[in-house]
Amino acid sequence: MSAPSASFDADCVAYTVSGRSLYGLGRCRSNSAWLAMAWLVRRAGHIAEQLDPPAAAPVRAWMSDGWEHARALLRLGRQETYTYMICDGGVRYVLVVTPVVLVRRAADQVDQEATCAAA
């Protein structure tokens, strides 16, 4: 039986379309979807600061899009992953928040498994 997420992993990676390398650009575990999204927005801002204005414009628009962030929080509330991709020529930046799903077993199920293991 799965319980609602107690934490969320936010991650940022970059890769080149022509290459095979993946570069980690930071990650954060947070105890709320809102905090994970706040980290994602800050990280997107750091990336936008390094892009040329034409590539940075859609990132800045996404950063201030309250409707999109609300949609992301709804997805995370349903235990779904949220992903945002930034394209800059042949480089892709992928920002993602993933719910960490905790699995809890009922006490009787644990007792039953222990009995089966002992047999």
C-alpha positions as CSV (number, residue, x, y, z in Angstrom):
1,M,0.0,0.0,0.0
2,S,1.5,3.4,-0.9
3,A,1.2,6.5,1.2
4,P,1.3,10.1,0.0
5,S,4.8,11.5,-0.5
6,A,6.7,12.7,2.5
7,S,9.4,14.2,0.3
8,F,10.2,15.3,-3.2
9,D,13.4,15.0,-5.2
10,A,14.2,18.0,-7.5
11,D,17.0,17.4,-10.0
12,C,18.7,19.3,-12.9
13,V,20.8,17.8,-15.6
14,A,22.2,18.9,-18.9
15,Y,23.2,17.0,-22.0
16,T,24.1,17.7,-25.6
17,V,21.9,16.3,-28.3
18,S,24.9,14.9,-30.2
19,G,26.8,13.6,-27.2
20,R,26.3,10.8,-24.8
21,S,27.3,12.6,-21.6
22,L,24.9,13.7,-18.9
23,Y,26.0,16.5,-16.5
24,G,24.4,16.8,-13.1
25,L,23.7,20.4,-12.3
26,G,22.3,20.0,-8.8
27,R,19.7,18.2,-6.8
28,C,17.6,18.8,-3.7
29,R,15.3,16.7,-1.5
30,S,12.5,18.7,0.1
31,N,9.6,17.8,2.4
32,S,7.1,19.7,0.3
33,A,6.2,19.9,-3.4
34,W,6.1,23.7,-3.1
35,L,9.7,23.9,-1.8
36,A,10.8,21.5,-4.6
37,M,9.2,23.7,-7.2
38,A,10.8,26.8,-5.6
39,W,14.2,25.1,-6.0
40,L,13.4,24.3,-9.6
41,V,12.5,27.9,-10.4
42,R,15.6,29.2,-8.8
43,R,17.7,26.7,-10.7
44,A,16.0,27.7,-14.0
45,G,16.9,31.3,-13.1
46,H,20.6,30.4,-12.7
47,I,20.5,28.7,-16.1
48,A,18.6,31.6,-17.8
49,E,21.3,34.0,-16.6
50,Q,23.9,32.1,-18.6
51,L,21.8,31.9,-21.8
52,D,21.6,34.4,-24.7
53,P,18.4,36.6,-24.5
54,P,16.4,34.6,-27.1
55,A,17.0,31.3,-25.3
56,A,16.4,32.9,-21.9
57,A,13.1,34.5,-22.7
58,P,11.0,31.3,-22.6
59,V,12.7,30.2,-19.4
60,R,11.9,33.6,-17.7
61,A,8.3,33.3,-19.0
62,W,8.0,29.8,-17.4
63,M,9.5,31.1,-14.1
64,S,6.7,33.7,-13.8
65,D,3.9,31.4,-15.0
66,G,1.7,30.9,-11.9
67,W,-0.8,28.7,-13.8
68,E,1.9,26.3,-14.9
69,H,3.4,26.1,-11.4
70,A,-0.1,25.4,-10.0
71,R,-0.5,22.6,-12.6
72,A,2.9,21.2,-11.6
73,L,1.8,21.2,-7.9
74,L,-1.4,19.3,-8.8
75,R,0.6,16.7,-10.7
76,L,3.0,16.3,-7.8
77,G,0.0,16.0,-5.5
78,R,-1.2,13.0,-7.6
79,Q,2.2,11.4,-7.2
80,E,3.2,12.2,-10.8
81,T,6.6,13.6,-11.9
82,Y,6.9,17.1,-13.3
83,T,9.5,17.9,-15.9
84,Y,10.5,21.2,-17.6
85,M,13.1,21.2,-20.4
86,I,15.2,24.2,-21.6
87,C,16.5,24.1,-25.1
88,D,19.5,26.1,-26.2
89,G,20.8,25.0,-29.6
90,G,22.3,21.5,-29.1
91,V,22.1,21.6,-25.3
92,R,19.1,20.5,-23.3
93,Y,18.6,21.3,-19.6
94,V,16.1,19.0,-17.9
95,L,14.6,20.1,-14.6
96,V,12.4,17.5,-12.8
97,V,10.6,17.0,-9.5
98,T,9.7,13.4,-8.5
99,P,7.6,12.4,-5.6
100,V,9.4,10.0,-3.3
101,V,6.7,7.4,-2.7
102,L,6.9,5.6,0.7
103,V,5.6,2.0,0.9
104,R,4.2,1.0,4.2
105,R,3.0,-2.5,5.1
106,A,0.3,-3.4,7.5
107,A,1.4,-5.1,10.6
108,D,-0.5,-8.3,9.8
109,Q,1.2,-8.5,6.4
110,V,4.7,-8.2,8.0
111,D,3.7,-11.0,10.5
112,Q,2.5,-13.2,7.7
113,E,5.7,-12.7,5.7
114,A,7.8,-13.5,8.8
115,T,5.8,-16.8,9.3
116,C,6.3,-17.7,5.6
117,A,10.0,-17.0,5.8
118,A,10.3,-19.2,8.9
119,A,8.5,-22.2,7.3
